Amino acid sequence: MHAPNLSMSSYIMVPIHREGWPFIALFALGALLLGWLWTPLGWLGLAATLWCAYFFRNPDRVTPTRDGLVISPADGVVCLMGDAVPPAELGLGDAPRPRVCVFMSVFDVHVNRVPLSGRVTKLAYHAGKFVNAALDKASEENERMAVALELEDGRQVAFVQIAGLVARRIKCDLVEGQAVRAGERFGLIRFGSRVDVYLPEGVQPKVALGQRCIAGETVLADMLSDEPVRLGEVR
């Protein structure tokens, strides 16, 4: 067993994703201009700049590494669960698979992580609308980047970055043929969005609707378990 190499400073001084620095600089410049016009506006601009830095935070995570575990690719709330057909552009067939959808608000970490170790077999971008990402129809209608992943045992899973109401850019750093490990960073979506995970047939999710997930840490499913779907309640 390997102990995580983390210190308290890593929890306090959270790194910023490189995609965020141009936006932070623009927000800061805007805050200076607003402050020059009227001081109270400058304070509002400073608050917006701090929020922008907060949005692009990129913390380290401790990923469970046992074989068979499917790890959440996103921070956020499980907004949808149930069987669904993977995006047609991936060529994974038209048979419904268990699906878990994690919705990210503008206050969640938006760096996405690979849910399983394997090899990327296909990437497919689909231009589309920007309806509320929490809605079921967003899987078909919204702009998305779909990824097919082949596991060591030959089974395939899919995960899909989906743009939302205010999201206007999906960034995916993966390439076809690339070998990846569970929990690795692979991209982000700005600002507010959703990530869907399509599991192999017969694999049941181990999360409940409304449950909060942490990217790279929360176990969405266990392919070595025959436990039935979990229920949950607010307490």
ABEGO torsion letter per residue (X at the ends): XBBBBBBAAAAABBBBBAAAAAAAAAAAAAAAAAAAABAAAAAAAAAAAAAAAAAABBBBBBBBABBGBBBBABBEBBABBEBBBBBAAAGAEABBBBBBBBBBBAABBABBBBABBEBBABBBBBBBBBBBAABAAAAAABBBBBBBBBBAAGBBBBBBBBBBAABABBBBABBBGBBBBBGBBAEBBOBEBBBBBBBBBGBBBABBBGBBBBBGABBABBAABABBBBBBBBX
